[in-house]
Amino acid sequence: MKKRRLLFGFAFVLGSLGLTSCYTSPDFPLEPSIEYRGYTHNSAVVGLNVVDTIQHVIRFRDGDGNIGLSDADNPELRDFFSDFYVKIDGSFRQVYIQTQIREGDPPVTRVIYDLIKYYNRLPEIYSSDRVEPLEGDIKVGGFEIRRNQQVYYKVNDLYIGKRLAQGDTVKYDFYILDRDNNRSNKVESPEIILKFDK
């Protein structure tokens, strides 16, 4: 599976959680929940390529606020995940990227197909000793798609190539984990039509 790192910006809507004695804390479940809030979509010329960049906004809620990983946590851990889909022949399919590896003596080329998946680490908001409800928005960017980018989809055991072009439709789904490894619900973006209009 091809995993790609994402760039994050966070806009946390903490309200007045715990700031005043007359405020009643929200009653969120201990497992995180998320809701898709929207996206921005821009095209730009990057080098010799036209690139569509998509930024998503996802609202999260967690009853004990244990969202995010600290620098002290295992650097291999991830807690934000997204899958990428392309509409092909009227239905959405997960797509793959092709990697060619030359190895051996004499050299032999081996072809590998990896699902396109995105992952990253959310920053720790509350330390592990602080337990209270938490709600906020995650703005996540770094979803860049090049015009004519080659992707592959699978039919039976055959990988079929497709170049992404203006007018193609894509979508994403998302979920997060809290520090107790509780998994949130999964949410989907709306259908996004690629512009490549620069």
JOPEZI-V208846 format. One record per backbone hydrogen bond with DSSP energy under -0.5 kcal/mol. NH is the residue of the N-H (numbers start at 1). CO is the residue of the C=O. Records with the same first field share a line. If there is no record, write none. Layout:
# JOPEZI-V208846
NH->CO ; CO
This chain:
# JOPEZI-V208846
2->115
3->1
4->117
6->119
7->141
9->139
11->137
14->12
17->14
19->16
20->16
23->20
25->23
28->26
33->61
35->59
37->57
38->57
40->55
42->53
44->51
46->44 ; 49
47->45
49->46
51->44 ; 49
52->145
53->42
54->143
55->40
56->140
57->38
58->138
59->35
60->136
61->33
62->134
63->29
67->65
69->122
73->70
77->74
79->120
80->120
81->175
82->118
83->173
84->116
85->171
86->93
87->169
88->86 ; 91
91->88
93->86
95->84
96->152
97->114
99->112
101->99 ; 110
103->101 ; 108
108->103
110->101 ; 108
112->99
114->97 ; 112
116->95
117->2 ; 115
118->82
119->4
120->80
124->69
125->67
126->65
130->127
131->129
132->64 ; 130
134->62
136->60
137->11
138->58
139->9 ; 137
140->56 ; 138
141->7
143->54
144->142
145->52
147->50
148->164
149->146
151->162
152->96
153->160
155->158
158->155
160->153 ; 158
162->151
164->149
167->194
168->165
170->192
171->85
173->83
174->187
175->81
177->79
178->182
179->66
181->178
184->176
187->174
189->172
192->170
194->168 ; 192
